[in-house]
Amino acid sequence: MRALEVAAAGGHHMLIVGPPGAGKSMLAARLPSLLPPMTDDEAHSSAALLSASRAGFSPSQWRQWPFRAPHHSSSAAELVGGRNPPQPGEIKLAHLGVLFLDELPEFDRNVLETLREPLKAGHITISRAALQADFPAACNAAMNPCPCGWRGDPNGRCRCTPEIAARYLRKLSGPLLDRIDIQIEIPALTPVELSARVSVTGERSEPIAGRVRAAR
């Protein structure tokens, strides 16, 4: 949770690595609840971006931090934007909130490479004929350490050879990973550890959000 708190306070890009069931998606889904309340300018900016999309803007989305989780089969145009006239893609519709790319290596490598410049610059420019539009951009992601997800498991559940695991990780280029500020590993809990934690009350989002507001 400390990594989530830092990411929320500083607006960083984050990559969560861990086996199936470790809680990667659950942690990412908690990020919007840690963010401070939207200012008027942020609310108008988010509403304007959503209004520019094909889905449009709903009044129920007012002052709600966006959480976008596109499928790994998404095209480059769906992720970064395109069409004519230019429309924002998922990376821009998640501006100010969370863009969550689950199973990151399963995305097409060419699609992932289109993220390099937006992650570095914080925005992306789309040009179509005589029209040009500039949109902001942000990103968070999660991935397994290997195709089966159990690389390094002490119980020996992983059946991936070192070559298979290395080939899986090579789907993410060095320049792309360099643009992700926070990279954390979440280990799997054993059944005994899970049972022991059932009765333990964890920290709720409200006090963490308070610390994020103070840090901001």
C-alpha positions, 0 to 999 in steps of 0.5 A, a space after each residue: 500500500 505504501 507504493 500506491 500511496 507514493 504513486 497517488 501523491 506524485 502522479 507516478 507511473 507504476 508497474 506491479 509484478 506478481 503471480 495470479 491471485 496476489 492482488 495486483 488488480 485489486 490494488 490498482 482498483 484502489 488507486 482512485 479512492 486514494 486521490 484527493 477530491 477533484 478541483 474545478 479545473 480537474 473536473 472540467 478537464 476530465 469531463 472535456 476529455 470524456 466528452 471528446 470520446 465516442 462514449 461521451 460524458 455522463 453527469 454521473 462521472 462528474 468529479 469521479 476519477 477515471 479508471 480505464 482498464 482496456 483489454 490486452 487485445 486493444 489496438 494502438 488507436 484504441 490505446 493512444 487515440 486516432 481516427 479522423 477527426 482526432 479522438 482521445 484513446 484510453 491513455 488520455 481518457 484516464 488523464 488525472 485518474 488511472 489507466 490500468 494495463 493488466 497482463 502488460 506483456 500480453 499487449 502487442 509489442 508494437 502497441 506497447 512501444 506507442 506508449 514510450 513517448 506519451 509516458 515520457 512527455 506526459 502528453 500525446 499529439 495526434 495529427 490527422 490531415 489538417 487537424 491536430 490535437 494534443 491530449 494529456 497521458 498517464 499509465 499504471 500496469 500489472 504483469 505476471 513474472 512469466 507466462 504461467 505466473 508462478 516464476 520463483 514460487 517456493 512450491 515449485 508451481 512454475 513449469 516455464 523454462 528460463 528461455 520461455 520466461 526470458 522471452 516473455 519478459 523481452 516483450 517489454 523493451 528497456 526504454 519502455 520500462 525506464 519510463 515507469 517510475 515505480 516497479 514493485 513485486 507482490 508475492 503470493 500468500 500461502 493458505 496459512 498466511 491468508 487464513 491468519 489475515 482474515 481476522 486482521 483489519 487492514 487500513 482503509 482508504 480514507 486515512 491513506 487518502 488523507 496522507 496523499 492530500 497532505 503530500 500533494 
